[in-house]
Every structure is written in C-alpha cells, then in structure tokens.
Amino acid sequence: MQTTINTRLTLRLPLLLKAKLLRAAKKNHRSLNSEILRRLNNSFHVSSTHAVAENKRPYRLTKMEPFTGSTAENEKMVITYYRQCDPNAQKAILKIIKAAHSLTS
C-alpha cells in the first residue's frame, strides 16, 4: 500500500466560506479537513470547464489495492474509497451493503 506523508498548512479562510465548508462537511459526513481535501483534489480532475460551470461533482478514485490485510485495514481501505465517491455513488454503495447484509441475516 502506498505511504502518504502529510504536512500541516495554516490557511486563512473568509468566515462565510468556512461556514459553507462546515455545512458541506456535515452533510457529506466528513471532517472539515476531509471535505477541503476532497474538493481540492477534485479540482485537479475536472475534465472541462463545462463541468465546473454546471456545478457537477467530478471525482476520481485512486487505484484500488486488493484486500489482503487485516479486517481493520480492509475497513480503512473501504472507508477511504467510499469517501472519494460523490454522494450518489455513496448512496448506491450503501444500498448494495444493505442488500448484502439482508441476505446474510
């Protein structure tokens, strides 16, 4: 698995922008940091200015590694991929998990 080295950054945000980011983070069940990182990362993957103009949410998943580790490691990996998905994809994933759970219950 790829190792990530994080760095700390102090950032000044206008109060209203911070409030918008906090609301979006809460809505998307993410921390403020995760929300900012996702939005920043997505800005590098916009395929055209048309997608930005239409306020679409482009996203790109990182290459998925095979689940070979412990259960805790696999759960972390699933959560990481889930958080990279847009809200519609997240809803679809949850439906699949609920359906699979109902088959095993």
N, C-alpha and C positions, 0 to 999 in steps of 0.2 A: 504494500500500500504506500502511496506517496506521502512523504512527510511534509507538513506545512509549517513554516516558520512565520509566526505572527509578529507584528510590530505595533506599537502604540502610537496613536496620532491624536493630537489635540485639535479640535475643529470648532470654529465659531459658526453657529447657525442662527439665522433670524428666528425669533421666538415662534412666529407663525409657521415657519417651515418645520421646526422641531415638533410643534403640536400636530401638524399633518402627518409627519413620520410616526409619531407615537400612536396616533389613531390607526394608521395603516398597519403598524406592527401588531397592535392589539387585535385588529380584525383578522390578520393573517396568522395569529397565534405564534408570533416570533418576538424575539427581543428587539429592542431598538437597533442594536448593533447588527443583528442578522438582517433586519429589514433594509438598513442602509447598504450593507454589503451586497445583498441580492440586487437591489436597484442599481447600484454602481456597476456590478458585474454585468447585469443585463444591458447596460448602456453600451457595452463593447460588442454585443451580439445583435444589435438591431440591424436587420438586413437592408433596410432602406429608410429614408426619411419619411416615407409614406406611412410606415408602421408607427412611427413616433407621432405623426400628425393625427392619426386615428386613435391614439392613446391605447394601442394594443400592448399586450404584455409578452414580448418575446422572451424566450428562455432557452437555455442550452444546458443539457445535462453533461456532467463530466462522465468520462468513461467508467462504466460500472465494473468494479472488481468482483470476482467470484466470491461467494460466501464460503470462506474456508476457516474463519476464525471461530472464536467462542461465541456463544449466544449473545453476550453483551456487545461484542464487536460487530456482529451482524446487525443487531438492533441499531447501533450507532450509524452504521452504513445506510440502513433503510431510512432512518430519520434524515440523514444528510441528503439523500436523493429526493425524498419527499419534499423537503424544504426548497429544493431547487425548482420544483414544478410550479406552474401557475395554479391559481385557485381552482379552475375547472378540472385540471389533471388531478389535483389533490382530492377533490370530491369523488372522482372516478376511482382513484386508488382506495379510498375509504369504502366505497360500495363493494369493491372486489374483496377487501378484507372481511367486511361484514358477511358477505355471501359465503366465503370460505369458512368463516367461523361457524355459521349456521349449519354447514354440512358436517362439521366435526362435533357439534354439541348434541 
